[in-house]
Every structure is written in C-alpha cells, then in structure tokens.
Amino acid sequence: MSDPLSAHVKRLIVDTLRLDDVKPDEIRDEEPLIGSGLSLDSIDALELVVKIEKTYGIKIASAEESRAALASVASLTQFIRTRADPARLPA
C-alpha cells in the first residue's frame, strides 16, 4: 500500500518545480533529489523548501538540515512526518 504522505510529496515536487516530463509515481522513494537522480539544483531546492514550509507549516532551519531532508523522497517524508502537525498531513 502506498504511503499517502510520500505520494503527496512526490506530487508537490513535480508541481512546484514544473517537472512536466516526470510523473510522481516514477520517482522512487530512495532516489536522490539533488545532483543525480532528479538532478535538482540549488534554486530548485530553495523553491521546494519554501513550498514544504508553507504546505506543512514546518521550518527547515539550516543548510545541513536542508541537505539531510532533501536527500531523497524517503528522507523528506520522514522529516515532514516528525515535524509537521499531524492535522496537516494527508490521510
């Protein structure tokens, strides 16, 4: 069974970064987001951080925290799950 938060994060990535040639279900949970994998750059990462903070009401406080959270969809999902108000998470 698919994790609703992971699916929501993948859709958020595709929509926020306008990845027209990528379908959310094509993104593997362990695929690197920055550099290899989806090949996101620092501007993409900044856009994604802003969208995550607004969507889930959390703050990514430092560059180190951002690098760790944006390592993959799995790490980003875990980061959100541990910091966001459960009422803001998809059911």
PyMOL Python script that loads the backbone (N, CA, C, O; Angstrom):
from pymol import cmd

cmd.read_pdbstr("""\
ATOM      1  N   MET A   1       0.843  -1.184   0.000  1.00  0.00           N
ATOM      2  CA  MET A   1       0.000   0.000   0.000  1.00  0.00           C
ATOM      3  C   MET A   1       0.884   1.242   0.000  1.00  0.00           C
ATOM      4  O   MET A   1       1.877   1.304   0.725  1.00  0.00           O
ATOM      5  N   SER A   2       0.531   2.206  -0.794  1.00  0.00           N
ATOM      6  CA  SER A   2       1.301   3.429  -0.947  1.00  0.00           C
ATOM      7  C   SER A   2       1.125   4.343   0.269  1.00  0.00           C
ATOM      8  O   SER A   2       0.037   4.438   0.836  1.00  0.00           O
ATOM      9  N   ASP A   3       2.198   5.004   0.651  1.00  0.00           N
ATOM     10  CA  ASP A   3       2.176   5.970   1.744  1.00  0.00           C
ATOM     11  C   ASP A   3       1.568   7.273   1.219  1.00  0.00           C
ATOM     12  O   ASP A   3       2.117   7.864   0.289  1.00  0.00           O
ATOM     13  N   PRO A   4       0.452   7.736   1.788  1.00  0.00           N
ATOM     14  CA  PRO A   4      -0.187   8.955   1.291  1.00  0.00           C
ATOM     15  C   PRO A   4       0.727  10.182   1.375  1.00  0.00           C
ATOM     16  O   PRO A   4       0.680  11.039   0.492  1.00  0.00           O
ATOM     17  N   LEU A   5       1.550  10.279   2.411  1.00  0.00           N
ATOM     18  CA  LEU A   5       2.452  11.414   2.533  1.00  0.00           C
ATOM     19  C   LEU A   5       3.517  11.376   1.446  1.00  0.00           C
ATOM     20  O   LEU A   5       3.826  12.404   0.844  1.00  0.00           O
ATOM     21  N   SER A   6       4.074  10.212   1.192  1.00  0.00           N
ATOM     22  CA  SER A   6       5.077  10.065   0.139  1.00  0.00           C
ATOM     23  C   SER A   6       4.487  10.440  -1.217  1.00  0.00           C
ATOM     24  O   SER A   6       5.129  11.138  -2.002  1.00  0.00           O
ATOM     25  N   ALA A   7       3.279   9.981  -1.492  1.00  0.00           N
ATOM     26  CA  ALA A   7       2.611  10.314  -2.755  1.00  0.00           C
ATOM     27  C   ALA A   7       2.366  11.816  -2.853  1.00  0.00           C
ATOM     28  O   ALA A   7       2.528  12.407  -3.920  1.00  0.00           O
ATOM     29  N   HIS A   8       1.976  12.430  -1.743  1.00  0.00           N
ATOM     30  CA  HIS A   8       1.729  13.867  -1.724  1.00  0.00           C
ATOM     31  C   HIS A   8       3.029  14.643  -1.947  1.00  0.00           C
ATOM     32  O   HIS A   8       3.038  15.639  -2.670  1.00  0.00           O
ATOM     33  N   VAL A   9       4.110  14.198  -1.342  1.00  0.00           N
ATOM     34  CA  VAL A   9       5.410  14.852  -1.510  1.00  0.00           C
ATOM     35  C   VAL A   9       5.867  14.751  -2.965  1.00  0.00           C
ATOM     36  O   VAL A   9       6.367  15.726  -3.525  1.00  0.00           O
ATOM     37  N   LYS A  10       5.702  13.605  -3.567  1.00  0.00           N
ATOM     38  CA  LYS A  10       6.093  13.436  -4.970  1.00  0.00           C
ATOM     39  C   LYS A  10       5.292  14.366  -5.877  1.00  0.00           C
ATOM     40  O   LYS A  10       5.855  14.979  -6.783  1.00  0.00           O
ATOM     41  N   ARG A  11       3.997  14.477  -5.646  1.00  0.00           N
ATOM     42  CA  ARG A  11       3.151  15.377  -6.432  1.00  0.00           C
ATOM     43  C   ARG A  11       3.588  16.829  -6.196  1.00  0.00           C
ATOM     44  O   ARG A  11       3.645  17.620  -7.138  1.00  0.00           O
ATOM     45  N   LEU A  12       3.892  17.174  -4.954  1.00  0.00           N
ATOM     46  CA  LEU A  12       4.350  18.520  -4.617  1.00  0.00           C
ATOM     47  C   LEU A  12       5.648  18.858  -5.351  1.00  0.00           C
ATOM     48  O   LEU A  12       5.805  19.970  -5.856  1.00  0.00           O
ATOM     49  N   ILE A  13       6.567  17.911  -5.409  1.00  0.00           N
ATOM     50  CA  ILE A  13       7.838  18.115  -6.119  1.00  0.00           C
ATOM     51  C   ILE A  13       7.574  18.384  -7.602  1.00  0.00           C
ATOM     52  O   ILE A  13       8.089  19.354  -8.158  1.00  0.00           O
ATOM     53  N   VAL A  14       6.787  17.540  -8.231  1.00  0.00           N
ATOM     54  CA  VAL A  14       6.503  17.669  -9.662  1.00  0.00           C
ATOM     55  C   VAL A  14       5.791  18.990  -9.956  1.00  0.00           C
ATOM     56  O   VAL A  14       6.147  19.692 -10.903  1.00  0.00           O
ATOM     57  N   ASP A  15       4.793  19.325  -9.150  1.00  0.00           N
ATOM     58  CA  ASP A  15       4.019  20.549  -9.384  1.00  0.00           C
ATOM     59  C   ASP A  15       4.824  21.808  -9.093  1.00  0.00           C
ATOM     60  O   ASP A  15       4.810  22.751  -9.884  1.00  0.00           O
ATOM     61  N   THR A  16       5.521  21.829  -7.969  1.00  0.00           N
ATOM     62  CA  THR A  16       6.278  23.019  -7.566  1.00  0.00           C
ATOM     63  C   THR A  16       7.384  23.332  -8.551  1.00  0.00           C
ATOM     64  O   THR A  16       7.602  24.492  -8.903  1.00  0.00           O
ATOM     65  N   LEU A  17       8.083  22.301  -8.998  1.00  0.00           N
ATOM     66  CA  LEU A  17       9.235  22.505  -9.875  1.00  0.00           C
ATOM     67  C   LEU A  17       8.875  22.384 -11.352  1.00  0.00           C
ATOM     68  O   LEU A  17       9.748  22.447 -12.218  1.00  0.00           O
ATOM     69  N   ARG A  18       7.587  22.209 -11.633  1.00  0.00           N
ATOM     70  CA  ARG A  18       7.093  22.129 -13.004  1.00  0.00           C
ATOM     71  C   ARG A  18       7.884  21.106 -13.825  1.00  0.00           C
ATOM     72  O   ARG A  18       8.395  21.402 -14.905  1.00  0.00           O
ATOM     73  N   LEU A  19       7.965  19.902 -13.276  1.00  0.00           N
ATOM     74  CA  LEU A  19       8.679  18.805 -13.936  1.00  0.00           C
ATOM     75  C   LEU A  19       7.712  18.104 -14.885  1.00  0.00           C
ATOM     76  O   LEU A  19       7.228  17.008 -14.603  1.00  0.00           O
ATOM     77  N   ASP A  20       7.440  18.751 -16.006  1.00  0.00           N
ATOM     78  CA  ASP A  20       6.429  18.263 -16.941  1.00  0.00           C
ATOM     79  C   ASP A  20       6.725  16.876 -17.500  1.00  0.00           C
ATOM     80  O   ASP A  20       5.804  16.149 -17.870  1.00  0.00           O
ATOM     81  N   ASP A  21       7.993  16.508 -17.564  1.00  0.00           N
ATOM     82  CA  ASP A  21       8.360  15.212 -18.137  1.00  0.00           C
ATOM     83  C   ASP A  21       8.480  14.106 -17.088  1.00  0.00           C
ATOM     84  O   ASP A  21       8.916  13.000 -17.409  1.00  0.00           O
ATOM     85  N   VAL A  22       8.101  14.389 -15.839  1.00  0.00           N
ATOM     86  CA  VAL A  22       8.195  13.409 -14.753  1.00  0.00           C
ATOM     87  C   VAL A  22       6.811  13.201 -14.144  1.00  0.00           C
ATOM     88  O   VAL A  22       6.106  14.158 -13.825  1.00  0.00           O
ATOM     89  N   LYS A  23       6.440  11.939 -13.992  1.00  0.00           N
ATOM     90  CA  LYS A  23       5.200  11.600 -13.293  1.00  0.00           C
ATOM     91  C   LYS A  23       5.557  11.272 -11.842  1.00  0.00           C
ATOM     92  O   LYS A  23       6.575  10.628 -11.589  1.00  0.00           O
ATOM     93  N   PRO A  24       4.729  11.710 -10.886  1.00  0.00           N
ATOM     94  CA  PRO A  24       5.044  11.457  -9.477  1.00  0.00           C
ATOM     95  C   PRO A  24       5.326   9.989  -9.163  1.00  0.00           C
ATOM     96  O   PRO A  24       6.221   9.687  -8.373  1.00  0.00           O
ATOM     97  N   ASP A  25       4.569   9.077  -9.774  1.00  0.00           N
ATOM     98  CA  ASP A  25       4.767   7.660  -9.469  1.00  0.00           C
ATOM     99  C   ASP A  25       6.043   7.085 -10.084  1.00  0.00           C
ATOM    100  O   ASP A  25       6.400   5.940  -9.806  1.00  0.00           O
ATOM    101  N   GLU A  26       6.731   7.867 -10.915  1.00  0.00           N
ATOM    102  CA  GLU A  26       8.019   7.441 -11.468  1.00  0.00           C
ATOM    103  C   GLU A  26       9.185   7.743 -10.530  1.00  0.00           C
ATOM    104  O   GLU A  26      10.286   7.224 -10.717  1.00  0.00           O
ATOM    105  N   ILE A  27       8.948   8.571  -9.531  1.00  0.00           N
ATOM    106  CA  ILE A  27      10.007   8.941  -8.592  1.00  0.00           C
ATOM    107  C   ILE A  27      10.108   7.862  -7.517  1.00  0.00           C
ATOM    108  O   ILE A  27       9.148   7.591  -6.796  1.00  0.00           O
ATOM    109  N   ARG A  28      11.280   7.259  -7.426  1.00  0.00           N
ATOM    110  CA  ARG A  28      11.498   6.228  -6.396  1.00  0.00           C
ATOM    111  C   ARG A  28      11.754   6.909  -5.049  1.00  0.00           C
ATOM    112  O   ARG A  28      12.339   7.991  -4.996  1.00  0.00           O
ATOM    113  N   ASP A  29      11.318   6.279  -3.978  1.00  0.00           N
ATOM    114  CA  ASP A  29      11.465   6.854  -2.640  1.00  0.00           C
ATOM    115  C   ASP A  29      12.914   7.111  -2.254  1.00  0.00           C
ATOM    116  O   ASP A  29      13.203   8.085  -1.559  1.00  0.00           O
ATOM    117  N   GLU A  30      13.828   6.253  -2.695  1.00  0.00           N
ATOM    118  CA  GLU A  30      15.238   6.383  -2.312  1.00  0.00           C
ATOM    119  C   GLU A  30      16.078   7.122  -3.352  1.00  0.00           C
ATOM    120  O   GLU A  30      17.290   7.259  -3.184  1.00  0.00           O
ATOM    121  N   GLU A  31      15.450   7.595  -4.417  1.00  0.00           N
ATOM    122  CA  GLU A  31      16.176   8.300  -5.476  1.00  0.00           C
ATOM    123  C   GLU A  31      16.682   9.650  -4.959  1.00  0.00           C
ATOM    124  O   GLU A  31      15.915  10.404  -4.360  1.00  0.00           O
ATOM    125  N   PRO A  32      17.957   9.964  -5.182  1.00  0.00           N
ATOM    126  CA  PRO A  32      18.474  11.267  -4.755  1.00  0.00           C
ATOM    127  C   PRO A  32      17.718  12.398  -5.454  1.00  0.00           C
ATOM    128  O   PRO A  32      17.410  12.308  -6.643  1.00  0.00           O
ATOM    129  N   LEU A  33      17.424  13.461  -4.706  1.00  0.00           N
ATOM    130  CA  LEU A  33      16.717  14.590  -5.296  1.00  0.00           C
ATOM    131  C   LEU A  33      17.681  15.631  -5.861  1.00  0.00           C
ATOM    132  O   LEU A  33      17.423  16.217  -6.912  1.00  0.00           O
ATOM    133  N   ILE A  34      18.777  15.855  -5.169  1.00  0.00           N
ATOM    134  CA  ILE A  34      19.739  16.884  -5.563  1.00  0.00           C
ATOM    135  C   ILE A  34      20.912  16.224  -6.292  1.00  0.00           C
ATOM    136  O   ILE A  34      21.363  15.144  -5.910  1.00  0.00           O
ATOM    137  N   GLY A  35      21.396  16.882  -7.340  1.00  0.00           N
ATOM    138  CA  GLY A  35      22.528  16.339  -8.100  1.00  0.00           C
ATOM    139  C   GLY A  35      22.056  15.243  -9.025  1.00  0.00           C
ATOM    140  O   GLY A  35      21.376  15.511 -10.016  1.00  0.00           O
ATOM    141  N   SER A  36      22.413  13.997  -8.708  1.00  0.00           N
ATOM    142  CA  SER A  36      21.956  12.872  -9.524  1.00  0.00           C
ATOM    143  C   SER A  36      20.482  12.614  -9.228  1.00  0.00           C
ATOM    144  O   SER A  36      19.867  13.363  -8.469  1.00  0.00           O
ATOM    145  N   GLY A  37      19.926  11.601  -9.796  1.00  0.00           N
ATOM    146  CA  GLY A  37      18.509  11.312  -9.580  1.00  0.00           C
ATOM    147  C   GLY A  37      17.654  12.288 -10.363  1.00  0.00           C
ATOM    148  O   GLY A  37      17.668  12.272 -11.594  1.00  0.00           O
ATOM    149  N   LEU A  38      16.910  13.140  -9.672  1.00  0.00           N
ATOM    150  CA  LEU A  38      16.069  14.129 -10.343  1.00  0.00           C
ATOM    151  C   LEU A  38      16.870  15.327 -10.854  1.00  0.00           C
ATOM    152  O   LEU A  38      16.337  16.169 -11.576  1.00  0.00           O
ATOM    153  N   SER A  39      18.136  15.402 -10.483  1.00  0.00           N
ATOM    154  CA  SER A  39      19.030  16.471 -10.949  1.00  0.00           C
ATOM    155  C   SER A  39      18.541  17.860 -10.572  1.00  0.00           C
ATOM    156  O   SER A  39      18.649  18.793 -11.368  1.00  0.00           O
ATOM    157  N   LEU A  40      18.009  18.004  -9.377  1.00  0.00           N
ATOM    158  CA  LEU A  40      17.580  19.316  -8.915  1.00  0.00           C
ATOM    159  C   LEU A  40      18.807  20.142  -8.538  1.00  0.00           C
ATOM    160  O   LEU A  40      19.797  19.607  -8.040  1.00  0.00           O
ATOM    161  N   ASP A  41      18.733  21.440  -8.779  1.00  0.00           N
ATOM    162  CA  ASP A  41      19.840  22.318  -8.406  1.00  0.00           C
ATOM    163  C   ASP A  41      19.465  23.123  -7.155  1.00  0.00           C
ATOM    164  O   ASP A  41      18.413  22.891  -6.559  1.00  0.00           O
ATOM    165  N   SER A  42      20.314  24.053  -6.768  1.00  0.00           N
ATOM    166  CA  SER A  42      20.095  24.796  -5.527  1.00  0.00           C
ATOM    167  C   SER A  42      18.850  25.682  -5.596  1.00  0.00           C
ATOM    168  O   SER A  42      18.174  25.867  -4.585  1.00  0.00           O
ATOM    169  N   ILE A  43      18.543  26.223  -6.755  1.00  0.00           N
ATOM    170  CA  ILE A  43      17.333  27.039  -6.909  1.00  0.00           C
ATOM    171  C   ILE A  43      16.095  26.158  -6.750  1.00  0.00           C
ATOM    172  O   ILE A  43      15.130  26.549  -6.092  1.00  0.00           O
ATOM    173  N   ASP A  44      16.125  24.970  -7.354  1.00  0.00           N
ATOM    174  CA  ASP A  44      15.021  24.014  -7.191  1.00  0.00           C
ATOM    175  C   ASP A  44      14.848  23.664  -5.717  1.00  0.00           C
ATOM    176  O   ASP A  44      13.727  23.614  -5.210  1.00  0.00           O
ATOM    177  N   ALA A  45      15.963  23.423  -5.036  1.00  0.00           N
ATOM    178  CA  ALA A  45      15.914  23.056  -3.619  1.00  0.00           C
ATOM    179  C   ALA A  45      15.287  24.178  -2.801  1.00  0.00           C
ATOM    180  O   ALA A  45      14.474  23.919  -1.914  1.00  0.00           O
ATOM    181  N   LEU A  46      15.657  25.418  -3.090  1.00  0.00           N
ATOM    182  CA  LEU A  46      15.092  26.558  -2.371  1.00  0.00           C
ATOM    183  C   LEU A  46      13.586  26.664  -2.609  1.00  0.00           C
ATOM    184  O   LEU A  46      12.822  26.871  -1.666  1.00  0.00           O
ATOM    185  N   GLU A  47      13.160  26.523  -3.857  1.00  0.00           N
ATOM    186  CA  GLU A  47      11.724  26.548  -4.172  1.00  0.00           C
ATOM    187  C   GLU A  47      10.986  25.451  -3.413  1.00  0.00           C
ATOM    188  O   GLU A  47       9.902  25.674  -2.875  1.00  0.00           O
ATOM    189  N   LEU A  48      11.578  24.281  -3.379  1.00  0.00           N
ATOM    190  CA  LEU A  48      10.957  23.142  -2.712  1.00  0.00           C
ATOM    191  C   LEU A  48      10.874  23.369  -1.203  1.00  0.00           C
ATOM    192  O   LEU A  48       9.851  23.064  -0.588  1.00  0.00           O
ATOM    193  N   VAL A  49      11.927  23.895  -0.608  1.00  0.00           N
ATOM    194  CA  VAL A  49      11.928  24.181   0.834  1.00  0.00           C
ATOM    195  C   VAL A  49      10.818  25.173   1.176  1.00  0.00           C
ATOM    196  O   VAL A  49      10.083  24.971   2.143  1.00  0.00           O
ATOM    197  N   VAL A  50      10.694  26.237   0.394  1.00  0.00           N
ATOM    198  CA  VAL A  50       9.656  27.237   0.647  1.00  0.00           C
ATOM    199  C   VAL A  50       8.270  26.605   0.570  1.00  0.00           C
ATOM    200  O   VAL A  50       7.420  26.859   1.424  1.00  0.00           O
ATOM    201  N   LYS A  51       8.041  25.780  -0.455  1.00  0.00           N
ATOM    202  CA  LYS A  51       6.738  25.130  -0.625  1.00  0.00           C
ATOM    203  C   LYS A  51       6.452  24.158   0.526  1.00  0.00           C
ATOM    204  O   LYS A  51       5.325  24.096   1.018  1.00  0.00           O
ATOM    205  N   ILE A  52       7.450  23.412   0.948  1.00  0.00           N
ATOM    206  CA  ILE A  52       7.279  22.464   2.058  1.00  0.00           C
ATOM    207  C   ILE A  52       6.941  23.212   3.340  1.00  0.00           C
ATOM    208  O   ILE A  52       6.048  22.813   4.087  1.00  0.00           O
ATOM    209  N   GLU A  53       7.665  24.302   3.588  1.00  0.00           N
ATOM    210  CA  GLU A  53       7.408  25.083   4.802  1.00  0.00           C
ATOM    211  C   GLU A  53       5.985  25.628   4.813  1.00  0.00           C
ATOM    212  O   GLU A  53       5.324  25.601   5.851  1.00  0.00           O
ATOM    213  N   LYS A  54       5.506  26.124   3.675  1.00  0.00           N
ATOM    214  CA  LYS A  54       4.145  26.660   3.587  1.00  0.00           C
ATOM    215  C   LYS A  54       3.090  25.563   3.678  1.00  0.00           C
ATOM    216  O   LYS A  54       2.082  25.715   4.368  1.00  0.00           O
ATOM    217  N   THR A  55       3.328  24.476   2.988  1.00  0.00           N
ATOM    218  CA  THR A  55       2.343  23.395   2.928  1.00  0.00           C
ATOM    219  C   THR A  55       2.178  22.687   4.268  1.00  0.00           C
ATOM    220  O   THR A  55       1.057  22.410   4.694  1.00  0.00           O
ATOM    221  N   TYR A  56       3.288  22.398   4.927  1.00  0.00           N
ATOM    222  CA  TYR A  56       3.235  21.583   6.148  1.00  0.00           C
ATOM    223  C   TYR A  56       3.458  22.379   7.427  1.00  0.00           C
ATOM    224  O   TYR A  56       3.407  21.812   8.519  1.00  0.00           O
ATOM    225  N   GLY A  57       3.704  23.681   7.315  1.00  0.00           N
ATOM    226  CA  GLY A  57       3.856  24.519   8.500  1.00  0.00           C
ATOM    227  C   GLY A  57       5.081  24.187   9.328  1.00  0.00           C
ATOM    228  O   GLY A  57       5.058  24.286  10.555  1.00  0.00           O
ATOM    229  N   ILE A  58       6.156  23.790   8.650  1.00  0.00           N
ATOM    230  CA  ILE A  58       7.395  23.464   9.359  1.00  0.00           C
ATOM    231  C   ILE A  58       8.512  24.385   8.877  1.00  0.00           C
ATOM    232  O   ILE A  58       8.375  25.042   7.845  1.00  0.00           O
ATOM    233  N   LYS A  59       9.594  24.433   9.607  1.00  0.00           N
ATOM    234  CA  LYS A  59      10.737  25.262   9.244  1.00  0.00           C
ATOM    235  C   LYS A  59      11.957  24.366   9.061  1.00  0.00           C
ATOM    236  O   LYS A  59      12.262  23.528   9.910  1.00  0.00           O
ATOM    237  N   ILE A  60      12.640  24.555   7.952  1.00  0.00           N
ATOM    238  CA  ILE A  60      13.925  23.893   7.726  1.00  0.00           C
ATOM    239  C   ILE A  60      14.975  24.942   8.073  1.00  0.00           C
ATOM    240  O   ILE A  60      15.185  25.897   7.325  1.00  0.00           O
ATOM    241  N   ALA A  61      15.624  24.753   9.202  1.00  0.00           N
ATOM    242  CA  ALA A  61      16.379  25.822   9.845  1.00  0.00           C
ATOM    243  C   ALA A  61      17.776  26.077   9.303  1.00  0.00           C
ATOM    244  O   ALA A  61      18.284  27.191   9.434  1.00  0.00           O
ATOM    245  N   SER A  62      18.406  25.092   8.706  1.00  0.00           N
ATOM    246  CA  SER A  62      19.804  25.282   8.308  1.00  0.00           C
ATOM    247  C   SER A  62      20.095  24.560   7.001  1.00  0.00           C
ATOM    248  O   SER A  62      19.304  23.744   6.527  1.00  0.00           O
ATOM    249  N   ALA A  63      21.255  24.884   6.431  1.00  0.00           N
ATOM    250  CA  ALA A  63      21.686  24.217   5.200  1.00  0.00           C
ATOM    251  C   ALA A  63      21.895  22.726   5.449  1.00  0.00           C
ATOM    252  O   ALA A  63      21.565  21.899   4.599  1.00  0.00           O
ATOM    253  N   GLU A  64      22.439  22.386   6.607  1.00  0.00           N
ATOM    254  CA  GLU A  64      22.673  20.971   6.937  1.00  0.00           C
ATOM    255  C   GLU A  64      21.350  20.218   7.031  1.00  0.00           C
ATOM    256  O   GLU A  64      21.212  19.107   6.519  1.00  0.00           O
ATOM    257  N   GLU A  65      20.379  20.846   7.695  1.00  0.00           N
ATOM    258  CA  GLU A  65      19.064  20.226   7.834  1.00  0.00           C
ATOM    259  C   GLU A  65      18.411  20.065   6.462  1.00  0.00           C
ATOM    260  O   GLU A  65      17.776  19.047   6.186  1.00  0.00           O
ATOM    261  N   SER A  66      18.567  21.063   5.615  1.00  0.00           N
ATOM    262  CA  SER A  66      18.013  21.015   4.265  1.00  0.00           C
ATOM    263  C   SER A  66      18.642  19.887   3.452  1.00  0.00           C
ATOM    264  O   SER A  66      17.931  19.136   2.784  1.00  0.00           O
ATOM    265  N   ARG A  67      19.953  19.763   3.502  1.00  0.00           N
ATOM    266  CA  ARG A  67      20.642  18.691   2.762  1.00  0.00           C
ATOM    267  C   ARG A  67      20.162  17.320   3.212  1.00  0.00           C
ATOM    268  O   ARG A  67      19.918  16.437   2.390  1.00  0.00           O
ATOM    269  N   ALA A  68      20.030  17.150   4.520  1.00  0.00           N
ATOM    270  CA  ALA A  68      19.581  15.856   5.042  1.00  0.00           C
ATOM    271  C   ALA A  68      18.131  15.578   4.639  1.00  0.00           C
ATOM    272  O   ALA A  68      17.803  14.468   4.221  1.00  0.00           O
ATOM    273  N   ALA A  69      17.276  16.575   4.764  1.00  0.00           N
ATOM    274  CA  ALA A  69      15.857  16.390   4.450  1.00  0.00           C
ATOM    275  C   ALA A  69      15.646  16.141   2.961  1.00  0.00           C
ATOM    276  O   ALA A  69      14.793  15.338   2.583  1.00  0.00           O
ATOM    277  N   LEU A  70      16.415  16.821   2.112  1.00  0.00           N
ATOM    278  CA  LEU A  70      16.226  16.717   0.668  1.00  0.00           C
ATOM    279  C   LEU A  70      17.083  15.638   0.010  1.00  0.00           C
ATOM    280  O   LEU A  70      17.245  15.631  -1.210  1.00  0.00           O
ATOM    281  N   ALA A  71      17.622  14.743   0.800  1.00  0.00           N
ATOM    282  CA  ALA A  71      18.446  13.669   0.244  1.00  0.00           C
ATOM    283  C   ALA A  71      17.636  12.765  -0.682  1.00  0.00           C
ATOM    284  O   ALA A  71      18.138  12.318  -1.714  1.00  0.00           O
ATOM    285  N   SER A  72      16.391  12.497  -0.315  1.00  0.00           N
ATOM    286  CA  SER A  72      15.515  11.626  -1.110  1.00  0.00           C
ATOM    287  C   SER A  72      14.074  11.886  -0.692  1.00  0.00           C
ATOM    288  O   SER A  72      13.824  12.596   0.282  1.00  0.00           O
ATOM    289  N   VAL A  73      13.133  11.315  -1.424  1.00  0.00           N
ATOM    290  CA  VAL A  73      11.731  11.425  -1.037  1.00  0.00           C
ATOM    291  C   VAL A  73      11.521  10.780   0.331  1.00  0.00           C
ATOM    292  O   VAL A  73      10.780  11.306   1.161  1.00  0.00           O
ATOM    293  N   ALA A  74      12.171   9.648   0.563  1.00  0.00           N
ATOM    294  CA  ALA A  74      12.026   8.945   1.846  1.00  0.00           C
ATOM    295  C   ALA A  74      12.505   9.820   3.007  1.00  0.00           C
ATOM    296  O   ALA A  74      11.833   9.901   4.035  1.00  0.00           O
ATOM    297  N   SER A  75      13.654  10.472   2.853  1.00  0.00           N
ATOM    298  CA  SER A  75      14.158  11.320   3.935  1.00  0.00           C
ATOM    299  C   SER A  75      13.283  12.553   4.109  1.00  0.00           C
ATOM    300  O   SER A  75      13.069  13.004   5.234  1.00  0.00           O
ATOM    301  N   LEU A  76      12.778  13.102   3.016  1.00  0.00           N
ATOM    302  CA  LEU A  76      11.902  14.270   3.098  1.00  0.00           C
ATOM    303  C   LEU A  76      10.576  13.905   3.765  1.00  0.00           C
ATOM    304  O   LEU A  76      10.062  14.654   4.596  1.00  0.00           O
ATOM    305  N   THR A  77      10.042  12.773   3.401  1.00  0.00           N
ATOM    306  CA  THR A  77       8.799  12.298   4.016  1.00  0.00           C
ATOM    307  C   THR A  77       8.978  12.097   5.512  1.00  0.00           C
ATOM    308  O   THR A  77       8.117  12.493   6.298  1.00  0.00           O
ATOM    309  N   GLN A  78      10.081  11.491   5.912  1.00  0.00           N
ATOM    310  CA  GLN A  78      10.350  11.275   7.333  1.00  0.00           C
ATOM    311  C   GLN A  78      10.527  12.601   8.064  1.00  0.00           C
ATOM    312  O   GLN A  78      10.022  12.771   9.174  1.00  0.00           O
ATOM    313  N   PHE A  79      11.238  13.537   7.450  1.00  0.00           N
ATOM    314  CA  PHE A  79      11.446  14.864   8.040  1.00  0.00           C
ATOM    315  C   PHE A  79      10.097  15.541   8.291  1.00  0.00           C
ATOM    316  O   PHE A  79       9.854  16.066   9.378  1.00  0.00           O
ATOM    317  N   ILE A  80       9.231  15.526   7.290  1.00  0.00           N
ATOM    318  CA  ILE A  80       7.910  16.151   7.420  1.00  0.00           C
ATOM    319  C   ILE A  80       7.091  15.449   8.486  1.00  0.00           C
ATOM    320  O   ILE A  80       6.466  16.102   9.321  1.00  0.00           O
ATOM    321  N   ARG A  81       7.091  14.124   8.463  1.00  0.00           N
ATOM    322  CA  ARG A  81       6.281  13.343   9.400  1.00  0.00           C
ATOM    323  C   ARG A  81       6.668  13.624  10.858  1.00  0.00           C
ATOM    324  O   ARG A  81       5.804  13.651  11.735  1.00  0.00           O
ATOM    325  N   THR A  82       7.958  13.834  11.116  1.00  0.00           N
ATOM    326  CA  THR A  82       8.397  14.047  12.504  1.00  0.00           C
ATOM    327  C   THR A  82       8.215  15.482  12.979  1.00  0.00           C
ATOM    328  O   THR A  82       8.259  15.735  14.183  1.00  0.00           O
ATOM    329  N   ARG A  83       8.010  16.440  12.054  1.00  0.00           N
ATOM    330  CA  ARG A  83       7.940  17.842  12.450  1.00  0.00           C
ATOM    331  C   ARG A  83       6.587  18.515  12.224  1.00  0.00           C
ATOM    332  O   ARG A  83       6.272  19.503  12.889  1.00  0.00           O
ATOM    333  N   ALA A  84       5.802  18.004  11.315  1.00  0.00           N
ATOM    334  CA  ALA A  84       4.535  18.663  10.970  1.00  0.00           C
ATOM    335  C   ALA A  84       3.422  18.285  11.940  1.00  0.00           C
ATOM    336  O   ALA A  84       3.431  17.213  12.545  1.00  0.00           O
ATOM    337  N   ASP A  85       2.486  19.179  12.064  1.00  0.00           N
ATOM    338  CA  ASP A  85       1.256  18.905  12.805  1.00  0.00           C
ATOM    339  C   ASP A  85       0.521  17.798  12.060  1.00  0.00           C
ATOM    340  O   ASP A  85       0.265  17.940  10.864  1.00  0.00           O
ATOM    341  N   PRO A  86       0.174  16.704  12.727  1.00  0.00           N
ATOM    342  CA  PRO A  86      -0.500  15.589  12.048  1.00  0.00           C
ATOM    343  C   PRO A  86      -1.767  16.013  11.302  1.00  0.00           C
ATOM    344  O   PRO A  86      -2.148  15.358  10.332  1.00  0.00           O
ATOM    345  N   ALA A  87      -2.413  17.072  11.721  1.00  0.00           N
ATOM    346  CA  ALA A  87      -3.622  17.537  11.045  1.00  0.00           C
ATOM    347  C   ALA A  87      -3.314  18.076   9.642  1.00  0.00           C
ATOM    348  O   ALA A  87      -4.213  18.161   8.805  1.00  0.00           O
ATOM    349  N   ARG A  88      -2.062  18.437   9.381  1.00  0.00           N
ATOM    350  CA  ARG A  88      -1.679  18.969   8.069  1.00  0.00           C
ATOM    351  C   ARG A  88      -1.224  17.878   7.110  1.00  0.00           C
ATOM    352  O   ARG A  88      -0.974  18.153   5.936  1.00  0.00           O
ATOM    353  N   LEU A  89      -1.115  16.649   7.590  1.00  0.00           N
ATOM    354  CA  LEU A  89      -0.650  15.545   6.761  1.00  0.00           C
ATOM    355  C   LEU A  89      -1.814  14.889   6.035  1.00  0.00           C
ATOM    356  O   LEU A  89      -2.918  14.824   6.576  1.00  0.00           O
ATOM    357  N   PRO A  90      -1.583  14.397   4.805  1.00  0.00           N
ATOM    358  CA  PRO A  90      -2.668  13.703   4.092  1.00  0.00           C
ATOM    359  C   PRO A  90      -3.054  12.407   4.795  1.00  0.00           C
ATOM    360  O   PRO A  90      -2.214  11.731   5.390  1.00  0.00           O
ATOM    361  N   ALA A  91      -4.316  12.079   4.717  1.00  0.00           N
ATOM    362  CA  ALA A  91      -4.818  10.869   5.388  1.00  0.00           C
ATOM    363  C   ALA A  91      -4.514   9.626   4.573  1.00  0.00           C
ATOM    364  O   ALA A  91      -4.862   8.518   4.983  1.00  0.00           O
TER     365      ALA A  91
END
""", "prot")
cmd.dss("prot")
cmd.show_as("cartoon", "prot")
cmd.util.cbc("prot")
cmd.orient("prot")
